[in-house]
Amino acid sequence: MNQIFSVTPSKEDLSYQNPVVGKSQKIFRQLAVLAIEILLTIPLGLAISWFHVGGIAWILGGLVSGTVVLQTLRVLYGYCSPPNRTARKVGLVLVGLTVGIANSPGNLAHVASVVPVFVFLSLFLLVSGGVIGYIYSRFSKINLLTAMLATVPGGLGIMASLAADYGRNVTLVAMVQAIRVTSVVFLIPFIARKSAGNSLNLSAITTDIKLFSFELSYLILLFLALLLCALAVYVAKLLKIPAAPFLATLFVGTGFNPLINSLPFVDHIHFNPPLLLKLIGQMLLGITIGEYWGEKPSFEKKTIVYALISIAMTLTTGAIAALMAMQLTSWDWLTCLLVTAPGGSAEMILVALGLNHNVEIVTAGHLVRLIAINFSLPIWLFLFRHLDSKIDVAD
């Protein structure tokens, strides 16, 4: 065990002489860690499900598992590794397909009339995130671009990657984003359960649901769906579309059943991904968030306090946006909260799916927000870097 996770190889270690061996050992370690995290997530997810939080229990279980496993390996074996981005991409693909198929074009069509509301709420959250980032940069004395990347709700993985691309403090950006997403993912299911009580129709695993089907026709449809997802993600990456694994597969899932049923030789079918893939996707998203907590950032106490203040401001902004949504629409408070919650889009849609509460509205809202935020990122990055240089000169 110590040899597998040790990050200080001996002189005889072939990775010093053969970089291919070193890379293969790194991949093996990552797969071993991921396997341990998934195995731990299963009992944790089952235990958390007793608190009646619905399908979101598997994200929470993965979050705890990712944190515990990486912290344990770091303390016992000195194992240090960045969060597994490949695992998160796979999780986003599985979640995108699952959510897309759960939202047929017909279900999404009836929310088209409120797209202007979604756009307004997205812009409000984006501008508010920029203002909070500016305030955060001033009282914490960090550069403006780092503060903006930490506070704008554009996705944990995307913002951390951008921080790395521009040579900013990746660990700080990841920490602030992780705390914000974790807070929202933990709080909303319990708030919803506490307030709505038994009126929520929570989804969970039952013994009469098959985890997987080995029928030939089902396997063919599953293979075709995954193949289309792979092609869509590949094309989306070529086009440099942000959040490609989630956005591309979300569209594939939405159009898959209509596409299959449009074929002249196919009778009416309604394909649903196997429950096993749904659970794996949720586990992987939770695990990769937890892995950010498994790292050991060396921050001063005041840095953490400043980060918590900015997160509190962001959560407050989300609550204000929810109140605005209630005034602009006829949605209930929980739907407005899910639409405007400053968490990751995939995570928030999964929360709605786990709570079985207006999934199509929440999906449409976060889809518009994801597109608005990510496609406007080049403009915002240009402005942030320009302001950053101006402030540095002034200081």
Secondary structure, 3 states (H helix, E strand, C coil): CHHHHCCCCCCCCHHHCCHHHHHHHHHHHHHHHHHHHHHHHHHHHHHHHHHCCHHHHHHHHHHHHHHHHHHHHHHHHCCCCCCCHHHHHHHHHHHHHHHHHHCCHHHHHCCHHHHHHHHHHHHHHHHHHHHHHHHHHHHHCCCHHHHHHHHCCCCHHHHHHHHHHCCCCHHHHHHHHHHHHHHHHHHHHHHHHHHHHHHCCCCCCCCCCCCCCCCHHHHHHHHHHHHHHHHHHHHHHHCCCCCHHHHHHHHHHHHHHHHHHCCCCCCCCCCCCCHHHHHHHHHHHHHHHHHHHHCCCCCCHHHHHHHHHHHHHHHHHHHHHHHHHHHHCCCCHHHHHHHHCCCCHHHHHHHHHHHCCCHHHHHHHHHHHHHHHHHCHHHHHHHHHHHHHHHHHHC
